[in-house]
Amino acid sequence: MVLNGKLRLAKPEDLDQLVELLYTSALEVPEGPPPSKSKLESVLRNLLIADIKQTAVIAYEVDEAIVGYIIGFVNPSIFTEKVLTAELGYYVLPEYSSYKVYAELLDTYGSWAKEIAKADYVAGATYNPRFGKVYERKGYRLTETSYMKEL
C-alpha cells in the first residue's frame, strides 16, 4: 500500500482527533442529516480495529495533527461476483486542501483496495464538484447520483 511521510493508517489512539475531523466534515454536507459525535465515536472505534482486508482508515497528518482522511470498506454487492470497495468518508481541512493532498489520499485508498482488500472496483462519492474533478482525473467515472429525503 502506498504511504508517504504524511499518510498513514489511523490507530485507535487517533479516535478523538478523527471524531472532531469527521464531525467538521459532516457539518459541510449540504442537506445532510445532523451529525452525532457519539455515533461517530462508536463507528470509528470499530473501524479503527477492523480487519485491514475489510476496512481502511487513512489519515493525512501535518505536524502531528490529522488534517485529512479517507475511509474505505469492502462493500458487498448483490449484483456481481466482483469485489467492490466504497469510500465512506473523504475530507481535508480547507487550510490544507489541494489537488495534491486529495490525490494522495485517493491513490492510497485505491492502493489499499487493490493490494490489501483485493478489490476489482473502487468507488467514491462526493457532494462537491471540486472533489469530482479529482475522481475524474484519477480515472473514475460517474455511475449514479444519490438523493435523500427526511421522513
C-alpha positions as CSV (number, residue, x, y, z in Angstrom):
1,M,0.0,0.0,0.0
2,V,1.4,3.4,-1.0
3,L,2.1,5.6,2.1
4,N,4.3,8.6,2.4
5,G,5.5,10.8,5.3
6,K,2.1,12.4,5.8
7,L,-0.2,9.5,5.0
8,R,-0.6,6.6,7.5
9,L,-3.1,4.2,8.7
10,A,-5.1,5.6,11.6
11,K,-4.7,4.0,15.0
12,P,-7.2,3.7,18.0
13,E,-5.3,6.5,19.7
14,D,-6.3,8.8,16.9
15,L,-10.0,8.4,17.8
16,D,-10.5,11.8,19.4
17,Q,-8.9,13.7,16.5
18,L,-10.8,11.8,13.9
19,V,-14.1,12.3,15.6
20,E,-13.6,16.0,15.5
21,L,-12.5,16.0,11.9
22,L,-15.3,13.8,10.7
23,Y,-17.8,15.9,12.7
24,T,-16.4,19.0,10.9
25,S,-16.7,17.3,7.5
26,A,-20.2,16.1,8.2
27,L,-21.3,19.7,9.0
28,E,-20.3,20.7,5.5
29,V,-22.6,18.2,3.7
30,P,-25.4,20.2,2.1
31,E,-28.8,18.9,3.1
32,G,-27.2,16.2,5.1
33,P,-28.6,14.9,8.4
34,P,-27.2,16.4,11.6
35,P,-24.0,14.6,12.7
36,S,-23.7,13.0,16.1
37,K,-20.3,12.9,17.8
38,S,-21.3,9.9,19.9
39,K,-22.3,7.9,16.8
40,L,-19.1,9.0,15.0
41,E,-17.1,7.8,18.0
42,S,-18.9,4.5,18.2
43,V,-18.5,3.7,14.5
44,L,-14.9,5.0,14.3
45,R,-13.9,2.9,17.3
46,N,-14.9,-0.2,15.4
47,L,-13.4,0.9,12.1
48,L,-10.0,1.5,13.7
49,I,-9.8,-2.0,14.9
50,A,-11.5,-3.7,12.0
51,D,-9.6,-6.2,9.7
52,I,-7.5,-4.2,7.3
53,K,-8.7,-6.5,4.5
54,Q,-12.2,-5.1,5.1
55,T,-11.7,-1.5,6.2
56,A,-9.0,1.2,6.0
57,V,-9.0,4.5,7.8
58,I,-6.2,6.5,6.2
59,A,-5.0,9.7,8.0
60,Y,-3.3,12.7,6.4
61,E,-1.1,14.2,9.1
62,V,0.8,17.5,9.3
63,D,2.8,18.4,12.4
64,E,1.3,15.5,14.4
65,A,-2.3,16.7,13.7
66,I,-4.7,14.8,11.5
67,V,-5.9,17.3,8.9
68,G,-7.5,14.9,6.4
69,Y,-8.8,11.4,6.0
70,I,-10.3,8.8,3.7
71,I,-12.2,5.8,4.9
72,G,-12.8,2.8,2.7
73,F,-14.5,-0.5,3.2
74,V,-15.3,-3.7,1.2
75,N,-18.9,-3.2,0.0
76,P,-20.9,-6.4,-0.5
77,S,-22.8,-6.4,-3.8
78,I,-25.9,-8.3,-4.7
79,F,-25.3,-7.6,-8.4
80,T,-21.8,-9.1,-9.1
81,E,-19.2,-11.6,-8.0
82,K,-16.6,-8.8,-8.3
83,V,-15.2,-7.3,-5.1
84,L,-16.2,-3.7,-4.6
85,T,-14.9,-1.1,-2.2
86,A,-16.6,2.1,-1.3
87,E,-15.4,5.3,0.2
88,L,-17.2,6.1,3.4
89,G,-15.7,9.5,4.0
90,Y,-13.1,11.7,2.4
91,Y,-12.1,15.2,3.6
92,V,-9.2,17.6,4.1
93,L,-9.4,20.8,6.3
94,P,-9.7,23.8,4.0
95,E,-6.3,25.3,5.0
96,Y,-4.6,22.1,3.8
97,S,-6.8,21.4,0.9
98,S,-5.1,21.0,-2.5
99,Y,-5.4,18.7,-5.5
100,K,-2.2,17.0,-4.4
101,V,-3.5,16.2,-1.0
102,Y,-6.8,14.8,-2.3
103,A,-5.0,12.9,-5.0
104,E,-2.6,11.3,-2.5
105,L,-5.4,10.2,-0.2
106,L,-7.4,8.8,-3.2
107,D,-4.3,7.0,-4.5
108,T,-3.7,5.5,-1.1
109,Y,-7.3,4.4,-0.9
110,G,-7.0,2.8,-4.3
111,S,-3.8,1.1,-3.4
112,W,-5.4,-0.4,-0.3
113,A,-8.4,-1.6,-2.3
114,K,-6.2,-3.3,-4.9
115,E,-3.4,-4.7,-2.8
116,I,-5.0,-5.5,0.5
117,A,-8.8,-5.7,0.0
118,K,-8.1,-7.5,-3.4
119,A,-10.9,-5.5,-4.9
120,D,-11.9,-5.4,-8.6
121,Y,-13.5,-2.0,-8.3
122,V,-13.0,1.1,-6.1
123,A,-15.8,3.7,-5.7
124,G,-16.0,7.1,-4.2
125,A,-18.8,9.6,-3.7
126,T,-18.9,13.4,-3.3
127,Y,-21.3,16.3,-2.9
128,N,-18.6,18.7,-4.0
129,P,-17.9,19.1,-7.8
130,R,-14.3,20.0,-6.9
131,F,-13.8,16.5,-5.5
132,G,-15.5,15.1,-8.5
133,K,-12.7,16.6,-10.7
134,V,-10.1,14.7,-8.6
135,Y,-12.0,11.5,-9.2
136,E,-12.3,12.1,-12.9
137,R,-8.6,13.0,-13.2
138,K,-7.8,9.7,-11.5
139,G,-9.9,7.6,-13.9
140,Y,-13.1,7.3,-12.0
141,R,-16.4,7.7,-13.9
142,L,-19.8,8.9,-12.7
143,T,-22.1,5.9,-12.2
144,E,-25.0,7.2,-10.2
145,T,-26.5,10.1,-8.3
146,S,-27.9,9.9,-4.8
147,Y,-31.0,11.6,-3.3
148,M,-32.1,11.9,0.3
149,K,-35.5,12.8,1.8
150,E,-36.1,13.4,5.5
151,L,-39.0,11.4,6.9
